């Protein structure tokens, strides 16, 4: 897990420090230096428009991590709210909300996201709406299952008996017990969101040129794969490293959560 934490921490530092770390303006075009090889002046060379690849990669971390963070916050806000509402209230509310979730799960997520982006239009707004409209269903199912198990626990019954409001019971007593599992799921899902955002930008449906986003860089460079492969390999490696970091963190958090639950069960058994 700590390897993943180190990777993500390094990427966050790069994203925050991009204005100071980047040697050039990532959008600065100079056809005279197009396809310049790696050198002391341009450590990773330049692309077909003479833009410094290193600067674009550094700013790309800011765009990619920023978009993933925004998408995750949107997805969490919807998924946790729907799951908590369905699990705590139950009955008709639970049935209606879960049938909506089942219907969305029956359609491939990226296909539905593409349909939504097609209606809204390509760009960052359409991509965020498309992803957040369908990515929340997994969180809703997980949160609902956990809330169903927690709502009949003695501490929840005691809160009801004391006259605590339903909103306070959910926010103060139930959600804190749900958040560790949600954090594990979010860390694993963030890797998939990185791939989805990069893929949509690669297709021209997300970030638009000349934005230095990794998916956009891959899209611009694909026609130069054979004559300048580094234009494709470098942003591809950045995406791969980011996904690897999130997956390692998610796996580590999941193992830690399972270990904690197992120790609690052993304590109850004794």
C-alpha positions as CSV (number, residue, x, y, z in Angstrom):
1,X,0.0,0.0,0.0
2,X,2.8,2.4,0.9
3,X,4.2,2.2,-2.6
4,X,0.8,3.3,-3.9
5,X,0.7,6.1,-1.4
6,X,4.1,7.3,-2.5
7,X,3.1,7.2,-6.1
8,X,-0.1,9.2,-5.5
9,X,1.7,11.6,-3.2
10,X,4.4,12.3,-5.8
11,X,1.8,12.9,-8.5
12,X,-0.1,15.3,-6.3
13,X,3.1,17.2,-5.5
14,X,3.8,17.3,-9.3
15,X,0.3,18.5,-10.0
16,X,0.4,21.3,-7.4
17,X,3.9,22.3,-8.3
18,X,3.4,22.2,-12.1
19,X,3.6,26.1,-12.6
20,X,7.0,26.1,-10.9
21,X,8.4,22.7,-12.1
22,X,7.4,23.0,-15.8
23,X,10.3,24.7,-17.7
24,X,8.0,26.0,-20.5
25,X,4.4,27.0,-21.1
26,X,2.7,23.7,-22.0
27,X,0.6,25.5,-24.7
28,X,3.5,27.4,-26.3
29,X,3.7,26.4,-30.0
30,X,7.0,26.7,-31.9
31,X,7.0,24.8,-35.3
32,X,10.7,25.4,-35.7
33,X,11.5,23.0,-32.8
34,X,8.9,20.3,-33.7
35,X,9.9,16.8,-32.9
36,X,13.1,17.9,-31.1
37,X,14.8,14.9,-29.5
38,X,15.4,14.8,-25.7
39,X,18.2,17.1,-24.8
40,X,19.4,19.4,-22.0
41,X,17.0,22.1,-23.2
42,X,14.1,19.8,-23.7
43,X,14.5,16.8,-21.3
44,X,11.8,14.7,-23.0
45,X,11.8,16.4,-26.4
46,X,8.9,18.2,-28.1
47,X,5.8,17.2,-29.9
48,X,4.7,17.8,-33.5
49,X,3.9,21.5,-32.7
50,X,7.1,22.2,-30.8
51,X,5.5,22.1,-27.3
52,X,7.7,20.8,-24.5
53,X,6.5,17.3,-23.6
54,X,7.8,17.5,-20.0
55,X,5.8,20.7,-19.3
56,X,2.7,19.1,-20.8
57,X,3.1,16.0,-18.7
58,X,3.5,18.0,-15.5
59,X,0.4,20.1,-16.3
60,X,-1.4,16.9,-17.4
61,X,-1.1,15.6,-13.9
62,X,-2.9,18.7,-12.6
63,X,-5.7,18.2,-15.2
64,X,-6.1,14.4,-14.8
65,X,-6.0,14.3,-11.0
66,X,-8.2,17.4,-10.8
67,X,-10.8,15.8,-13.0
68,X,-10.7,12.5,-11.2
69,X,-11.1,14.3,-7.8
70,X,-14.1,16.3,-9.0
71,X,-15.7,13.2,-10.6
72,X,-15.2,11.2,-7.4
73,X,-16.7,13.9,-5.2
74,X,-19.8,14.0,-7.5
75,X,-20.2,10.3,-7.6
76,X,-19.7,9.9,-3.9
77,X,-22.3,12.6,-3.1
78,X,-24.9,10.9,-5.2
79,X,-24.1,7.3,-4.4
80,X,-23.7,7.6,-0.7
81,X,-26.9,9.7,-0.4
82,X,-29.0,7.3,-2.5
83,X,-27.6,4.2,-0.7
84,X,-28.1,5.6,2.7
85,X,-31.7,6.7,1.9
86,X,-32.6,3.4,0.5
87,X,-31.0,1.3,3.2
88,X,-32.3,3.4,6.1
89,X,-35.9,4.0,5.0
90,X,-36.4,0.6,3.2
91,X,-39.9,-0.2,1.9
92,X,-41.1,1.5,-1.2
93,X,-38.2,4.0,-1.3
94,X,-35.7,1.2,-1.2
95,X,-37.6,-0.7,-4.0
96,X,-37.8,2.3,-6.3
97,X,-34.2,3.4,-5.8
98,X,-32.8,-0.1,-6.2
99,X,-34.8,-0.8,-9.4
100,X,-33.3,2.4,-10.8
101,X,-29.8,1.1,-9.8
102,X,-30.5,-2.3,-11.4
103,X,-31.7,-0.6,-14.6
104,X,-28.5,1.5,-14.8
105,X,-26.3,-1.6,-14.0
106,X,-28.0,-3.4,-16.9
107,X,-26.4,-0.9,-19.4
108,X,-22.6,-0.8,-20.0
109,X,-21.5,2.2,-18.0
110,X,-19.3,3.8,-20.7
111,X,-21.9,3.3,-23.3
112,X,-24.4,5.2,-21.2
113,X,-21.8,7.9,-20.5
114,X,-21.2,8.3,-24.2
115,X,-25.0,8.7,-24.8
116,X,-25.2,11.4,-22.1
117,X,-22.1,13.2,-23.5
118,X,-23.7,13.0,-26.9
119,X,-26.8,14.8,-25.7
120,X,-24.9,17.4,-23.6
121,X,-22.0,17.9,-26.0
122,X,-18.3,17.1,-25.8
123,X,-16.2,18.9,-23.2
124,X,-15.4,18.8,-19.6
125,X,-19.0,19.6,-18.5
126,X,-20.5,16.8,-20.6
127,X,-17.8,14.3,-19.5
128,X,-18.4,15.1,-15.8
129,X,-22.2,14.8,-16.2
130,X,-21.8,11.6,-18.2
131,X,-19.5,9.9,-15.7
132,X,-21.3,11.1,-12.5
133,X,-24.7,10.1,-13.9
134,X,-23.8,6.4,-14.1
135,X,-20.7,5.8,-11.8
136,X,-22.6,6.3,-8.5
137,X,-24.6,3.0,-8.7
138,X,-21.8,0.9,-7.3
139,X,-21.5,3.1,-4.3
140,X,-25.3,3.1,-3.8
141,X,-25.4,-0.7,-3.7
142,X,-22.5,-1.0,-1.2
143,X,-23.8,1.8,1.1
144,X,-27.3,0.4,1.0
145,X,-26.1,-3.1,2.1
146,X,-24.0,-1.6,5.0
147,X,-26.8,0.6,6.2
148,X,-29.3,-2.2,6.1
149,X,-27.0,-4.2,8.5
150,X,-26.4,-1.1,10.7
151,X,-29.9,0.3,11.1
152,X,-31.1,-2.5,13.4
153,X,-28.0,-2.3,15.7
154,X,-28.6,-1.6,19.4
155,X,-26.8,1.8,19.2
156,X,-29.2,2.9,16.5
157,X,-32.2,1.7,18.5
158,X,-30.9,3.6,21.5
159,X,-30.6,6.8,19.4
160,X,-34.2,6.4,18.2
161,X,-35.4,5.8,21.7
162,X,-33.8,9.1,22.8
163,X,-35.7,10.9,20.1
164,X,-32.7,11.6,17.9
165,X,-33.9,12.7,14.4
166,X,-33.4,10.3,11.5
167,X,-31.0,12.8,9.8
168,X,-28.8,12.9,12.9
169,X,-28.9,9.1,13.2
170,X,-27.8,8.6,9.7
171,X,-25.1,11.3,9.7
172,X,-23.7,10.8,13.2
173,X,-24.2,7.1,13.9
174,X,-24.5,5.2,10.6
175,X,-22.4,7.0,8.0
176,X,-19.2,7.0,10.2
177,X,-19.3,3.2,10.2
178,X,-19.9,3.1,6.5
179,X,-17.1,5.5,5.4
180,X,-14.1,3.0,5.7
181,X,-15.7,0.7,3.2
182,X,-16.6,3.6,1.0
183,X,-13.0,4.9,1.1
184,X,-11.8,1.5,0.0
185,X,-14.2,1.4,-2.9
186,X,-13.4,5.0,-3.9
187,X,-9.7,4.4,-4.0
188,X,-10.2,1.4,-6.3
189,X,-12.7,3.2,-8.5
190,X,-10.5,6.2,-8.9
191,X,-8.1,4.1,-11.0
192,X,-11.0,3.2,-13.3
193,X,-12.1,6.8,-13.5
194,X,-8.6,7.8,-14.6
195,X,-8.9,5.3,-17.5
196,X,-12.4,6.5,-18.3
197,X,-11.5,10.2,-18.3
198,X,-8.4,9.6,-20.4
199,X,-10.3,7.4,-22.8
200,X,-13.1,9.9,-23.3
201,X,-10.5,12.7,-23.8
202,X,-8.7,10.4,-26.3
203,X,-12.0,10.1,-28.2
204,X,-12.4,13.8,-28.3
205,X,-15.3,13.8,-25.8
206,X,-13.6,15.1,-22.8
207,X,-10.8,17.7,-22.5
208,X,-10.3,19.5,-25.8
209,X,-7.0,20.6,-27.4
210,X,-4.8,22.4,-26.6
211,X,-5.5,21.3,-22.9
212,X,-2.5,19.4,-21.7
213,X,-4.5,16.4,-20.4
214,X,-3.0,12.9,-20.8
215,X,-5.8,11.5,-22.8
216,X,-5.7,14.5,-25.2
217,X,-2.0,14.1,-25.5
218,X,-2.5,10.5,-26.5
219,X,-5.1,11.5,-29.1
220,X,-2.8,14.1,-30.6
221,X,0.2,11.8,-30.7
222,X,-1.4,8.6,-32.1
223,X,-0.7,9.5,-35.7
224,X,3.0,9.8,-34.8
225,X,3.3,6.4,-33.0
226,X,5.9,5.0,-35.5
227,X,8.0,8.1,-36.2
228,X,7.9,9.5,-32.6
229,X,6.7,6.8,-30.2
230,X,7.7,8.7,-27.1
231,X,4.8,11.1,-27.8
232,X,2.4,8.1,-27.1
233,X,4.5,6.2,-24.6
234,X,5.1,9.0,-22.1
235,X,1.5,10.0,-21.4
236,X,0.5,6.3,-21.5
237,X,3.0,5.6,-18.8
238,X,1.7,8.5,-16.8
239,X,-1.8,7.1,-17.0
240,X,-0.6,3.6,-16.1
241,X,1.4,4.8,-13.1
242,X,-1.6,6.7,-11.8
243,X,-3.9,3.8,-12.1
244,X,-1.3,1.5,-10.5
245,X,-1.0,3.9,-7.5
246,X,-4.7,4.1,-6.9
247,X,-5.0,0.3,-7.2
248,X,-2.2,-0.3,-4.7
249,X,-3.7,2.1,-2.2
250,X,-7.2,0.5,-2.6
251,X,-5.8,-3.1,-2.2
252,X,-3.9,-2.0,0.9
253,X,-7.0,-0.3,2.4
254,X,-9.1,-3.3,1.7
255,X,-6.6,-5.7,3.4
256,X,-6.4,-3.4,6.4
257,X,-10.2,-3.2,6.7
258,X,-10.6,-7.0,6.4
259,X,-7.9,-7.4,9.0
260,X,-9.7,-5.0,11.4
261,X,-13.0,-6.8,10.9
262,X,-11.4,-10.2,11.5
263,X,-9.8,-8.9,14.7
264,X,-13.2,-7.6,15.9
265,X,-14.8,-11.0,15.2
266,X,-12.1,-12.7,17.2
267,X,-12.7,-10.3,20.0
268,X,-16.4,-11.0,20.0
269,X,-15.7,-14.8,19.9
270,X,-13.5,-14.7,23.0
